[in-house]
Amino acid sequence: MTAHDIPKATAKRLPIYHRYLRFLHNAGKKRVSSTELSEAVKVDSATIRRDFSYFGALGKRGYGYDVEYLLDFFSKTLNQDRLTNVALIGVGNLGHALLNYNFHVSNNVRISAAFDVNEDIVGTILSGVPVYPMSDMVEQLRIQQIDVAILTVPQEVAQRATNELLEAGIRGIMNFTPLRLSVPDNVRVQNVDLTNELQTLIYFLDNDIS
């Protein structure tokens, strides 16, 4: 089975499994059952077993899963042994927060370049990340061979910035703007709408929806 055959819902859960397996491994845990995993990551055990089944026989009935083996397997599956450099486009309030965070919970992703129009921060280094002018974005992305970007620019310039990212050869965009971007089929966009998520949460609370 190839990665293209894995359901999207399963793929989204893999980093959750990987993070908890790393926690177990660091704690010296040798094996874990699907029930224990279920209680920790809040995914029912049947779903966990089904997710794992897409990758073959990862566990043994009556024994559970070998933590070290499973951690190593999902590390390779998620390319945790390969560092991915990411560009941050827009260093406003949210951009600053992401720079300060800079994915310290992950050992394979880092923001290595940021871009903004604010002359007060262009040419500086923020949280260890150099900030370049937007006018240099296409050139720098090509030079640094970055193909993933986080977009946190104002909505009115989001598509224009996206067009420049496409020109630079970006293949994946995490979009924090409300705008739904127009991109070719070979470019993947992950939309993160914080306002929408918060409104959805409030709606569920107001209507007592579990």
Backbone as JSON Lines, residues from 0, in Angstrom:
{"i":0,"aa":"M","n":[0.85,-1.19,0.0],"ca":[0.0,0.0,0.0],"c":[0.88,1.24,0.0]}
{"i":1,"aa":"T","n":[0.57,2.2,-0.85],"ca":[1.35,3.43,-0.92],"c":[0.72,4.5,-0.03]}
{"i":2,"aa":"A","n":[1.47,5.61,0.14],"ca":[0.95,6.71,0.96],"c":[-0.34,7.26,0.39]}
{"i":3,"aa":"H","n":[-0.5,7.17,-0.94],"ca":[-1.71,7.68,-1.58],"c":[-2.94,6.86,-1.21]}
{"i":4,"aa":"D","n":[-2.73,5.63,-0.74],"ca":[-3.86,4.77,-0.39],"c":[-4.31,4.95,1.06]}
{"i":5,"aa":"I","n":[-3.54,5.68,1.85],"ca":[-3.88,5.88,3.26],"c":[-4.95,6.97,3.37]}
{"i":6,"aa":"P","n":[-6.07,6.69,4.05],"ca":[-7.12,7.71,4.2],"c":[-6.57,8.98,4.87]}
{"i":7,"aa":"K","n":[-7.1,10.12,4.46],"ca":[-6.63,11.38,5.02],"c":[-6.82,11.43,6.53]}
{"i":8,"aa":"A","n":[-7.95,10.9,7.01],"ca":[-8.2,10.92,8.46],"c":[-7.13,10.14,9.2]}
{"i":9,"aa":"T","n":[-6.71,9.02,8.63],"ca":[-5.63,8.23,9.25],"c":[-4.32,9.01,9.23]}
{"i":10,"aa":"A","n":[-4.01,9.61,8.09],"ca":[-2.76,10.37,7.96],"c":[-2.69,11.5,8.99]}
{"i":11,"aa":"K","n":[-3.81,12.13,9.27],"ca":[-3.83,13.24,10.24],"c":[-3.59,12.75,11.66]}
{"i":12,"aa":"R","n":[-3.91,11.48,11.91],"ca":[-3.71,10.95,13.27],"c":[-2.3,10.43,13.5]}
{"i":13,"aa":"L","n":[-1.54,10.18,12.46],"ca":[-0.2,9.6,12.61],"c":[0.72,10.45,13.49]}
{"i":14,"aa":"P","n":[0.77,11.79,13.31],"ca":[1.63,12.58,14.2],"c":[1.21,12.49,15.66]}
{"i":15,"aa":"I","n":[-0.09,12.32,15.92],"ca":[-0.57,12.18,17.29],"c":[-0.03,10.89,17.9]}
{"i":16,"aa":"Y","n":[-0.13,9.8,17.14],"ca":[0.41,8.52,17.6],"c":[1.92,8.63,17.84]}
{"i":17,"aa":"H","n":[2.6,9.25,16.88],"ca":[4.06,9.35,16.97],"c":[4.48,10.13,18.2]}
{"i":18,"aa":"R","n":[3.8,11.24,18.49],"ca":[4.17,12.06,19.63],"c":[4.02,11.29,20.94]}
{"i":19,"aa":"Y","n":[2.92,10.52,21.06],"ca":[2.72,9.79,22.31],"c":[3.68,8.61,22.41]}
{"i":20,"aa":"L","n":[4.0,7.98,21.3],"ca":[4.97,6.89,21.32],"c":[6.35,7.39,21.75]}
{"i":21,"aa":"R","n":[6.7,8.6,21.32],"ca":[7.98,9.17,21.75],"c":[7.97,9.41,23.25]}
{"i":22,"aa":"F","n":[6.82,9.88,23.76],"ca":[6.68,10.09,25.2],"c":[6.85,8.77,25.95]}
{"i":23,"aa":"L","n":[6.2,7.7,25.46],"ca":[6.32,6.4,26.09],"c":[7.75,5.89,26.06]}
{"i":24,"aa":"H","n":[8.39,6.05,24.92],"ca":[9.76,5.58,24.76],"c":[10.7,6.3,25.72]}
{"i":25,"aa":"N","n":[10.53,7.61,25.83],"ca":[11.38,8.4,26.74],"c":[11.13,8.01,28.2]}
{"i":26,"aa":"A","n":[9.92,7.51,28.47],"ca":[9.58,7.1,29.84],"c":[10.02,5.66,30.13]}
{"i":27,"aa":"G","n":[10.61,5.0,29.13],"ca":[11.1,3.64,29.33],"c":[10.06,2.56,29.12]}
{"i":28,"aa":"K","n":[8.92,2.9,28.53],"ca":[7.86,1.92,28.28],"c":[8.26,1.01,27.12]}
{"i":29,"aa":"K","n":[8.08,-0.29,27.3],"ca":[8.52,-1.25,26.28],"c":[7.41,-1.63,25.31]}
{"i":30,"aa":"R","n":[6.19,-1.76,25.83],"ca":[5.09,-2.15,24.95],"c":[3.82,-1.44,25.4]}
{"i":31,"aa":"V","n":[2.86,-1.37,24.46],"ca":[1.62,-0.65,24.74],"c":[0.49,-1.33,23.97]}
{"i":32,"aa":"S","n":[-0.68,-1.36,24.56],"ca":[-1.84,-1.93,23.9],"c":[-2.64,-0.84,23.19]}
{"i":33,"aa":"S","n":[-3.51,-1.24,22.28],"ca":[-4.35,-0.26,21.59],"c":[-5.29,0.42,22.59]}
{"i":34,"aa":"T","n":[-5.67,-0.3,23.64],"ca":[-6.53,0.29,24.67],"c":[-5.81,1.41,25.42]}
{"i":35,"aa":"E","n":[-4.54,1.17,25.76],"ca":[-3.75,2.2,26.44],"c":[-3.54,3.41,25.54]}
{"i":36,"aa":"L","n":[-3.25,3.14,24.27],"ca":[-3.1,4.24,23.31],"c":[-4.4,5.02,23.19]}
{"i":37,"aa":"S","n":[-5.49,4.3,23.15],"ca":[-6.81,4.92,23.01],"c":[-7.08,5.89,24.14]}
{"i":38,"aa":"E","n":[-6.79,5.47,25.36],"ca":[-7.03,6.32,26.52],"c":[-6.15,7.56,26.5]}
{"i":39,"aa":"A","n":[-4.95,7.43,25.96],"ca":[-4.0,8.54,25.96],"c":[-4.28,9.56,24.86]}
{"i":40,"aa":"V","n":[-4.59,9.09,23.66],"ca":[-4.74,10.01,22.53],"c":[-6.2,10.31,22.2]}
{"i":41,"aa":"K","n":[-7.13,9.7,22.96],"ca":[-8.57,9.95,22.79],"c":[-9.06,9.57,21.4]}
{"i":42,"aa":"V","n":[-8.57,8.44,20.92],"ca":[-9.06,7.83,19.68],"c":[-9.45,6.4,20.04]}
{"i":43,"aa":"D","n":[-10.63,5.96,19.62],"ca":[-11.07,4.64,20.06],"c":[-10.14,3.56,19.52]}
{"i":44,"aa":"S","n":[-10.02,2.47,20.3],"ca":[-9.03,1.43,20.0],"c":[-9.27,0.76,18.66]}
{"i":45,"aa":"A","n":[-10.54,0.63,18.25],"ca":[-10.83,0.01,16.95],"c":[-10.27,0.86,15.82]}
{"i":46,"aa":"T","n":[-10.38,2.18,15.96],"ca":[-9.83,3.08,14.95],"c":[-8.32,3.0,14.91]}
{"i":47,"aa":"I","n":[-7.7,2.91,16.09],"ca":[-6.24,2.79,16.13],"c":[-5.79,1.51,15.43]}
{"i":48,"aa":"R","n":[-6.46,0.4,15.74],"ca":[-6.08,-0.87,15.09],"c":[-6.29,-0.8,13.59]}
{"i":49,"aa":"R","n":[-7.37,-0.15,13.15],"ca":[-7.61,-0.01,11.72],"c":[-6.54,0.88,11.07]}
{"i":50,"aa":"D","n":[-6.21,1.99,11.74],"ca":[-5.16,2.86,11.22],"c":[-3.85,2.1,11.05]}
{"i":51,"aa":"F","n":[-3.48,1.35,12.07],"ca":[-2.22,0.62,12.02],"c":[-2.25,-0.48,10.97]}
{"i":52,"aa":"S","n":[-3.42,-1.06,10.73],"ca":[-3.53,-2.17,9.79],"c":[-3.17,-1.75,8.37]}
{"i":53,"aa":"Y","n":[-3.29,-0.47,8.05],"ca":[-2.92,0.0,6.71],"c":[-1.44,-0.18,6.44]}
{"i":54,"aa":"F","n":[-0.66,-0.34,7.52],"ca":[0.79,-0.45,7.36],"c":[1.31,-1.87,7.6]}
{"i":55,"aa":"G","n":[0.38,-2.83,7.71],"ca":[0.78,-4.21,7.9],"c":[0.65,-4.65,9.34]}
{"i":56,"aa":"A","n":[1.28,-5.75,9.68],"ca":[1.18,-6.32,11.04],"c":[2.18,-5.62,11.94]}
{"i":57,"aa":"L","n":[1.73,-4.6,12.65],"ca":[2.61,-3.84,13.53],"c":[2.6,-4.34,14.97]}
{"i":58,"aa":"G","n":[1.61,-5.15,15.31],"ca":[1.52,-5.66,16.68],"c":[1.19,-7.14,16.7]}
{"i":59,"aa":"K","n":[1.11,-7.7,17.91],"ca":[0.78,-9.11,18.08],"c":[-0.39,-9.23,19.04]}
{"i":60,"aa":"R","n":[-1.34,-10.09,18.69],"ca":[-2.5,-10.31,19.55],"c":[-2.04,-10.84,20.92]}
{"i":61,"aa":"G","n":[-2.55,-10.23,21.96],"ca":[-2.19,-10.63,23.3],"c":[-0.92,-9.99,23.82]}
{"i":62,"aa":"Y","n":[-0.16,-9.35,22.94],"ca":[1.09,-8.7,23.35],"c":[0.97,-7.18,23.24]}
{"i":63,"aa":"G","n":[0.29,-6.73,22.19],"ca":[0.2,-5.29,21.94],"c":[1.25,-4.86,20.94]}
{"i":64,"aa":"Y","n":[1.77,-3.67,21.15],"ca":[2.73,-3.09,20.2],"c":[4.06,-2.8,20.91]}
{"i":65,"aa":"D","n":[5.13,-3.13,20.22],"ca":[6.45,-2.82,20.72],"c":[6.69,-1.32,20.51]}
{"i":66,"aa":"V","n":[6.89,-0.58,21.6],"ca":[6.97,0.88,21.53],"c":[8.14,1.34,20.67]}
{"i":67,"aa":"E","n":[9.32,0.76,20.89],"ca":[10.5,1.19,20.14],"c":[10.34,0.91,18.66]}
{"i":68,"aa":"Y","n":[9.81,-0.28,18.33],"ca":[9.61,-0.62,16.92],"c":[8.59,0.32,16.27]}
{"i":69,"aa":"L","n":[7.48,0.57,16.97],"ca":[6.43,1.41,16.43],"c":[6.91,2.85,16.26]}
{"i":70,"aa":"L","n":[7.67,3.34,17.24],"ca":[8.21,4.69,17.15],"c":[9.15,4.81,15.96]}
{"i":71,"aa":"D","n":[10.01,3.84,15.78],"ca":[10.94,3.86,14.66],"c":[10.19,3.78,13.33]}
{"i":72,"aa":"F","n":[9.16,2.94,13.29],"ca":[8.38,2.78,12.06],"c":[7.7,4.09,11.66]}
{"i":73,"aa":"F","n":[7.03,4.73,12.63],"ca":[6.3,5.96,12.3],"c":[7.25,7.14,12.11]}
{"i":74,"aa":"S","n":[8.43,7.09,12.73],"ca":[9.43,8.12,12.48],"c":[9.85,8.1,11.02]}
{"i":75,"aa":"K","n":[10.06,6.9,10.5],"ca":[10.42,6.77,9.09],"c":[9.24,7.13,8.19]}
{"i":76,"aa":"T","n":[8.03,6.71,8.58],"ca":[6.85,7.0,7.78],"c":[6.61,8.5,7.68]}
{"i":77,"aa":"L","n":[6.85,9.21,8.78],"ca":[6.63,10.66,8.82],"c":[7.88,11.46,8.48]}
{"i":78,"aa":"N","n":[8.93,10.77,8.02],"ca":[10.19,11.42,7.67],"c":[10.76,12.22,8.83]}
{"i":79,"aa":"Q","n":[10.64,11.68,10.06],"ca":[11.16,12.37,11.23],"c":[12.68,12.4,11.25]}
{"i":80,"aa":"D","n":[13.31,11.59,10.43],"ca":[14.77,11.6,10.38],"c":[15.3,12.58,9.34]}
{"i":81,"aa":"R","n":[14.39,13.36,8.74],"ca":[14.81,14.34,7.74],"c":[14.33,15.73,8.15]}
{"i":82,"aa":"L","n":[15.25,16.67,8.21],"ca":[14.9,18.04,8.59],"c":[14.24,18.75,7.42]}
{"i":83,"aa":"T","n":[13.08,19.33,7.68],"ca":[12.38,20.11,6.66],"c":[12.4,21.58,7.06]}
{"i":84,"aa":"N","n":[12.99,22.4,6.19],"ca":[13.01,23.83,6.41],"c":[11.75,24.46,5.83]}
{"i":85,"aa":"V","n":[11.16,25.36,6.61],"ca":[9.89,25.99,6.24],"c":[10.07,27.5,6.24]}
{"i":86,"aa":"A","n":[9.37,28.18,5.34],"ca":[9.41,29.64,5.28],"c":[8.15,30.22,5.91]}
{"i":87,"aa":"L","n":[8.32,31.32,6.63],"ca":[7.2,32.06,7.2],"c":[6.98,33.32,6.39]}
{"i":88,"aa":"I","n":[5.77,33.46,5.85],"ca":[5.46,34.61,5.02],"c":[4.53,35.53,5.8]}
{"i":89,"aa":"G","n":[5.06,36.62,6.31],"ca":[4.28,37.55,7.12],"c":[4.65,37.43,8.58]}
{"i":90,"aa":"V","n":[5.28,38.48,9.13],"ca":[5.75,38.43,10.51],"c":[4.97,39.46,11.34]}
{"i":91,"aa":"G","n":[3.65,39.31,11.35],"ca":[2.82,40.12,12.21],"c":[2.7,39.47,13.58]}
{"i":92,"aa":"N","n":[1.59,39.7,14.26],"ca":[1.43,39.13,15.61],"c":[1.47,37.61,15.59]}
{"i":93,"aa":"L","n":[0.7,37.0,14.66],"ca":[0.69,35.55,14.57],"c":[2.04,35.03,14.1]}
{"i":94,"aa":"G","n":[2.63,35.7,13.13],"ca":[3.94,35.3,12.64],"c":[4.98,35.31,13.74]}
{"i":95,"aa":"H","n":[4.96,36.36,14.57],"ca":[5.89,36.44,15.7],"c":[5.7,35.26,16.65]}
{"i":96,"aa":"A","n":[4.43,34.93,16.92],"ca":[4.14,33.81,17.82],"c":[4.7,32.51,17.25]}
{"i":97,"aa":"L","n":[4.55,32.3,15.95],"ca":[5.05,31.09,15.32],"c":[6.58,31.05,15.34]}
{"i":98,"aa":"L","n":[7.2,32.21,15.18],"ca":[8.66,32.26,15.25],"c":[9.14,31.9,16.65]}
{"i":99,"aa":"N","n":[8.46,32.41,17.66],"ca":[8.85,32.11,19.04],"c":[8.66,30.64,19.36]}
{"i":100,"aa":"Y","n":[7.6,30.06,18.8],"ca":[7.32,28.64,18.99],"c":[8.3,27.8,18.18]}
{"i":101,"aa":"N","n":[8.39,28.13,16.91],"ca":[9.28,27.47,15.93],"c":[9.34,25.96,16.07]}
{"i":102,"aa":"F","n":[8.2,25.36,16.36],"ca":[8.05,23.91,16.3],"c":[9.06,23.17,17.17]}
{"i":103,"aa":"H","n":[9.27,23.71,18.4],"ca":[10.23,23.08,19.3],"c":[9.79,21.68,19.72]}
{"i":104,"aa":"V","n":[8.47,21.35,19.55],"ca":[8.03,20.01,19.91],"c":[8.41,19.0,18.84]}
{"i":105,"aa":"S","n":[8.89,19.49,17.72],"ca":[9.25,18.59,16.62],"c":[10.74,18.67,16.37]}
{"i":106,"aa":"N","n":[11.35,17.54,16.02],"ca":[12.78,17.57,15.74],"c":[13.07,17.52,14.25]}
{"i":107,"aa":"N","n":[12.04,17.67,13.42],"ca":[12.29,17.55,11.99],"c":[11.71,18.7,11.18]}
{"i":108,"aa":"V","n":[11.16,19.71,11.84],"ca":[10.62,20.88,11.15],"c":[11.12,22.14,11.82]}
{"i":109,"aa":"R","n":[11.56,23.1,11.04],"ca":[11.96,24.38,11.62],"c":[11.69,25.49,10.61]}
{"i":110,"aa":"I","n":[11.36,26.66,11.12],"ca":[11.26,27.85,10.28],"c":[12.67,28.37,10.08]}
{"i":111,"aa":"S","n":[13.14,28.41,8.86],"ca":[14.52,28.8,8.6],"c":[14.63,30.15,7.9]}
{"i":112,"aa":"A","n":[13.5,30.69,7.41],"ca":[13.52,32.0,6.77],"c":[12.15,32.64,6.91]}
{"i":113,"aa":"A","n":[12.14,33.95,7.14],"ca":[10.88,34.69,7.25],"c":[10.93,35.87,6.31]}
{"i":114,"aa":"F","n":[9.73,36.32,5.88],"ca":[9.64,37.4,4.91],"c":[8.55,38.38,5.33]}
{"i":115,"aa":"D","n":[8.85,39.68,5.18],"ca":[7.88,40.7,5.57],"c":[8.18,42.0,4.84]}
{"i":116,"aa":"V","n":[7.2,42.93,4.87],"ca":[7.38,44.24,4.23],"c":[7.79,45.3,5.24]}
{"i":117,"aa":"N","n":[7.75,44.98,6.52],"ca":[8.07,45.95,7.56],"c":[9.57,46.2,7.61]}
{"i":118,"aa":"E","n":[9.97,47.41,7.25],"ca":[11.4,47.74,7.18],"c":[12.06,47.72,8.56]}
{"i":119,"aa":"D","n":[11.25,47.82,9.63],"ca":[11.82,47.8,10.98],"c":[12.37,46.43,11.37]}
{"i":120,"aa":"I","n":[11.86,45.38,10.75],"ca":[12.32,44.04,11.11],"c":[13.09,43.35,9.97]}
{"i":121,"aa":"V","n":[12.92,43.85,8.74],"ca":[13.67,43.28,7.62],"c":[15.16,43.47,7.85]}
{"i":122,"aa":"G","n":[15.92,42.43,7.65],"ca":[17.36,42.48,7.87],"c":[17.77,42.14,9.28]}
{"i":123,"aa":"T","n":[16.79,41.83,10.13],"ca":[17.09,41.43,11.51],"c":[16.94,39.91,11.65]}
{"i":124,"aa":"I","n":[17.29,39.42,12.82],"ca":[17.1,38.0,13.13],"c":[16.17,37.92,14.32]}
{"i":125,"aa":"L","n":[15.03,37.28,14.16],"ca":[14.04,37.13,15.21],"c":[13.94,35.67,15.62]}
{"i":126,"aa":"S","n":[14.14,35.4,16.9],"ca":[14.1,34.02,17.41],"c":[15.0,33.09,16.6]}
{"i":127,"aa":"G","n":[16.15,33.63,16.17],"ca":[17.1,32.82,15.43],"c":[16.8,32.68,13.95]}
{"i":128,"aa":"V","n":[15.77,33.39,13.46],"ca":[15.36,33.26,12.06],"c":[15.59,34.58,11.33]}
{"i":129,"aa":"P","n":[16.33,34.59,10.22],"ca":[16.53,35.83,9.47],"c":[15.26,36.28,8.77]}
{"i":130,"aa":"V","n":[15.02,37.59,8.78],"ca":[13.83,38.16,8.13],"c":[14.28,38.88,6.87]}
{"i":131,"aa":"Y","n":[13.74,38.45,5.73],"ca":[14.08,39.02,4.43],"c":[12.93,39.89,3.93]}
{"i":132,"aa":"P","n":[13.23,40.83,3.02],"ca":[12.14,41.6,2.4],"c":[11.33,40.72,1.46]}
{"i":133,"aa":"M","n":[10.06,41.04,1.31],"ca":[9.2,40.26,0.41],"c":[9.74,40.27,-1.01]}
{"i":134,"aa":"S","n":[10.42,41.35,-1.38],"ca":[10.96,41.46,-2.74],"c":[12.02,40.41,-3.02]}
{"i":135,"aa":"D","n":[12.61,39.84,-1.97],"ca":[13.64,38.8,-2.15],"c":[13.08,37.39,-1.99]}
{"i":136,"aa":"M","n":[11.76,37.26,-1.78],"ca":[11.2,35.97,-1.4],"c":[11.43,34.89,-2.44]}
{"i":137,"aa":"V","n":[11.09,35.16,-3.68],"ca":[11.21,34.13,-4.71],"c":[12.65,33.66,-4.83]}
{"i":138,"aa":"E","n":[13.58,34.61,-4.85],"ca":[14.99,34.26,-4.99],"c":[15.48,33.45,-3.8]}
{"i":139,"aa":"Q","n":[15.15,33.89,-2.59],"ca":[15.64,33.19,-1.4],"c":[15.05,31.79,-1.26]}
{"i":140,"aa":"L","n":[13.78,31.64,-1.58],"ca":[13.16,30.31,-1.49],"c":[13.85,29.34,-2.45]}
{"i":141,"aa":"R","n":[14.21,29.84,-3.61],"ca":[14.91,28.99,-4.58],"c":[16.31,28.66,-4.11]}
{"i":142,"aa":"I","n":[17.03,29.67,-3.6],"ca":[18.41,29.46,-3.14],"c":[18.43,28.47,-1.98]}
{"i":143,"aa":"Q","n":[17.5,28.63,-1.03],"ca":[17.47,27.78,0.16],"c":[16.71,26.47,-0.06]}
{"i":144,"aa":"Q","n":[16.16,26.31,-1.25],"ca":[15.45,25.08,-1.64],"c":[14.33,24.74,-0.65]}
{"i":145,"aa":"I","n":[13.57,25.75,-0.28],"ca":[12.43,25.59,0.61],"c":[11.18,25.36,-0.22]}
{"i":146,"aa":"D","n":[10.42,24.31,0.1],"ca":[9.22,24.04,-0.69],"c":[7.94,23.98,0.16]}
{"i":147,"aa":"V","n":[8.05,24.42,1.43],"ca":[6.87,24.5,2.3],"c":[6.85,25.88,2.94]}
{"i":148,"aa":"A","n":[5.66,26.51,2.96],"ca":[5.55,27.86,3.51],"c":[4.34,27.97,4.42]}
{"i":149,"aa":"I","n":[4.48,28.83,5.44],"ca":[3.38,29.19,6.32],"c":[2.96,30.61,5.95]}
{"i":150,"aa":"L","n":[1.69,30.79,5.62],"ca":[1.2,32.08,5.13],"c":[0.38,32.78,6.21]}
{"i":151,"aa":"T","n":[0.89,33.92,6.7],"ca":[0.2,34.68,7.74],"c":[0.09,36.16,7.36]}
{"i":152,"aa":"V","n":[-0.02,36.43,6.07],"ca":[-0.13,37.81,5.59],"c":[-1.58,38.27,5.67]}
{"i":153,"aa":"P","n":[-1.84,39.59,5.55],"ca":[-3.23,40.07,5.49],"c":[-3.99,39.44,4.32]}
{"i":154,"aa":"Q","n":[-5.29,39.24,4.5],"ca":[-6.1,38.56,3.51],"c":[-6.01,39.19,2.13]}
{"i":155,"aa":"E","n":[-5.95,40.52,2.09],"ca":[-6.0,41.22,0.8],"c":[-4.77,40.98,-0.07]}
{"i":156,"aa":"V","n":[-3.67,40.49,0.53],"ca":[-2.48,40.23,-0.28],"c":[-2.14,38.74,-0.31]}
{"i":157,"aa":"A","n":[-3.03,37.91,0.23],"ca":[-2.74,36.48,0.36],"c":[-2.56,35.81,-0.99]}
{"i":158,"aa":"Q","n":[-3.44,36.07,-1.96],"ca":[-3.32,35.41,-3.25],"c":[-2.09,35.89,-4.01]}
{"i":159,"aa":"R","n":[-1.78,37.18,-3.88],"ca":[-0.59,37.7,-4.55],"c":[0.67,37.04,-3.99]}
{"i":160,"aa":"A","n":[0.72,36.91,-2.66],"ca":[1.86,36.23,-2.04],"c":[1.91,34.77,-2.46]}
{"i":161,"aa":"T","n":[0.74,34.15,-2.57],"ca":[0.68,32.74,-3.0],"c":[1.21,32.59,-4.42]}
{"i":162,"aa":"N","n":[0.86,33.5,-5.3],"ca":[1.34,33.44,-6.68],"c":[2.87,33.48,-6.73]}
{"i":163,"aa":"E","n":[3.47,34.29,-5.85],"ca":[4.93,34.36,-5.79],"c":[5.52,33.08,-5.21]}
{"i":164,"aa":"L","n":[4.81,32.49,-4.25],"ca":[5.27,31.21,-3.7],"c":[5.26,30.13,-4.78]}
{"i":165,"aa":"L","n":[4.23,30.13,-5.6],"ca":[4.15,29.17,-6.69],"c":[5.29,29.38,-7.68]}
{"i":166,"aa":"E","n":[5.6,30.64,-7.93],"ca":[6.7,30.97,-8.83],"c":[8.03,30.44,-8.29]}
{"i":167,"aa":"A","n":[8.14,30.44,-6.96],"ca":[9.38,29.97,-6.32],"c":[9.46,28.45,-6.23]}
{"i":168,"aa":"G","n":[8.37,27.76,-6.56],"ca":[8.38,26.3,-6.53],"c":[7.86,25.69,-5.25]}
{"i":169,"aa":"I","n":[7.14,26.48,-4.44],"ca":[6.57,25.94,-3.2],"c":[5.54,24.86,-3.53]}
{"i":170,"aa":"R","n":[5.6,23.74,-2.77],"ca":[4.68,22.62,-3.02],"c":[3.61,22.48,-1.94]}
{"i":171,"aa":"G","n":[3.83,23.11,-0.77],"ca":[2.86,23.0,0.31],"c":[2.73,24.32,1.05]}
{"i":172,"aa":"I","n":[1.5,24.7,1.36],"ca":[1.25,25.96,2.06],"c":[0.33,25.71,3.25]}
{"i":173,"aa":"M","n":[0.74,26.14,4.43],"ca":[-0.16,26.18,5.58],"c":[-0.73,27.58,5.63]}
{"i":174,"aa":"N","n":[-2.02,27.69,5.34],"ca":[-2.67,28.97,5.14],"c":[-3.43,29.41,6.39]}
{"i":175,"aa":"F","n":[-2.94,30.44,7.07],"ca":[-3.61,30.98,8.25],"c":[-4.54,32.15,7.91]}
{"i":176,"aa":"T","n":[-4.67,32.48,6.63],"ca":[-5.56,33.58,6.25],"c":[-6.96,33.02,5.98]}
{"i":177,"aa":"P","n":[-8.0,33.86,6.08],"ca":[-9.36,33.39,5.8],"c":[-9.61,33.09,4.33]}
{"i":178,"aa":"L","n":[-8.72,33.59,3.46],"ca":[-8.92,33.42,2.01],"c":[-8.64,31.99,1.58]}
{"i":179,"aa":"R","n":[-9.5,31.46,0.73],"ca":[-9.23,30.15,0.13],"c":[-8.42,30.37,-1.14]}
{"i":180,"aa":"L","n":[-7.2,29.86,-1.11],"ca":[-6.22,30.18,-2.14],"c":[-6.46,29.4,-3.42]}
{"i":181,"aa":"S","n":[-6.1,30.02,-4.52],"ca":[-6.18,29.37,-5.83],"c":[-4.78,28.86,-6.18]}
{"i":182,"aa":"V","n":[-4.66,27.54,-6.25],"ca":[-3.37,26.92,-6.55],"c":[-3.58,25.76,-7.52]}
{"i":183,"aa":"P","n":[-2.54,25.35,-8.25],"ca":[-2.67,24.2,-9.13],"c":[-2.83,22.9,-8.33]}
{"i":184,"aa":"D","n":[-3.24,21.84,-9.01],"ca":[-3.54,20.57,-8.34],"c":[-2.32,19.95,-7.66]}
{"i":185,"aa":"N","n":[-1.11,20.28,-8.13],"ca":[0.08,19.66,-7.57],"c":[0.6,20.38,-6.32]}
{"i":186,"aa":"V","n":[-0.13,21.41,-5.87],"ca":[0.25,22.14,-4.66],"c":[-0.82,21.89,-3.6]}
{"i":187,"aa":"R","n":[-0.37,21.49,-2.41],"ca":[-1.31,21.2,-1.32],"c":[-1.4,22.37,-0.37]}
{"i":188,"aa":"V","n":[-2.64,22.72,-0.01],"ca":[-2.88,23.8,0.94],"c":[-3.6,23.25,2.16]}
{"i":189,"aa":"Q","n":[-3.07,23.56,3.33],"ca":[-3.72,23.19,4.59],"c":[-4.25,24.48,5.21]}
{"i":190,"aa":"N","n":[-5.58,24.62,5.27],"ca":[-6.19,25.84,5.79],"c":[-6.36,25.75,7.3]}
{"i":191,"aa":"V","n":[-5.88,26.77,8.01],"ca":[-6.02,26.84,9.46],"c":[-6.74,28.15,9.77]}
{"i":192,"aa":"D","n":[-8.03,28.06,9.98],"ca":[-8.85,29.25,10.25],"c":[-9.17,29.28,11.74]}
{"i":193,"aa":"L","n":[-8.4,30.03,12.5],"ca":[-8.55,30.05,13.95],"c":[-9.9,30.62,14.38]}
{"i":194,"aa":"T","n":[-10.36,31.66,13.67],"ca":[-11.65,32.26,14.0],"c":[-12.78,31.27,13.78]}
{"i":195,"aa":"N","n":[-12.73,30.56,12.67],"ca":[-13.77,29.57,12.37],"c":[-13.78,28.44,13.4]}
{"i":196,"aa":"E","n":[-12.57,27.99,13.79],"ca":[-12.5,26.91,14.79],"c":[-13.07,27.37,16.13]}
{"i":197,"aa":"L","n":[-12.77,28.61,16.5],"ca":[-13.29,29.13,17.76],"c":[-14.81,29.28,17.72]}
{"i":198,"aa":"Q","n":[-15.33,29.78,16.59],"ca":[-16.78,29.92,16.45],"c":[-17.47,28.56,16.48]}
{"i":199,"aa":"T","n":[-16.83,27.56,15.87],"ca":[-17.39,26.21,15.89],"c":[-17.43,25.67,17.32]}
{"i":200,"aa":"L","n":[-16.35,25.89,18.07],"ca":[-16.3,25.45,19.46],"c":[-17.42,26.1,20.27]}
{"i":201,"aa":"I","n":[-17.61,27.4,20.1],"ca":[-18.64,28.12,20.84],"c":[-20.03,27.62,20.46]}
{"i":202,"aa":"Y","n":[-20.21,27.34,19.16],"ca":[-21.51,26.81,18.7],"c":[-21.8,25.47,19.37]}
{"i":203,"aa":"F","n":[-20.8,24.59,19.41],"ca":[-20.98,23.28,20.05],"c":[-21.31,23.44,21.53]}
{"i":204,"aa":"L","n":[-20.63,24.37,22.19],"ca":[-20.9,24.59,23.61],"c":[-22.31,25.15,23.84]}
{"i":205,"aa":"D","n":[-22.69,26.11,23.01],"ca":[-24.0,26.74,23.16],"c":[-25.15,25.78,22.9]}
{"i":206,"aa":"N","n":[-24.88,24.79,22.04],"ca":[-25.93,23.86,21.66],"c":[-25.75,22.48,22.28]}
{"i":207,"aa":"D","n":[-24.81,22.39,23.23],"ca":[-24.58,21.16,23.97],"c":[-24.38,19.97,23.03]}
{"i":208,"aa":"I","n":[-23.54,20.19,22.02],"ca":[-23.22,19.14,21.04],"c":[-21.92,18.47,21.45]}
{"i":209,"aa":"S","n":[-21.96,17.16,21.59],"ca":[-20.75,16.44,22.02],"c":[-19.93,16.03,20.81]}
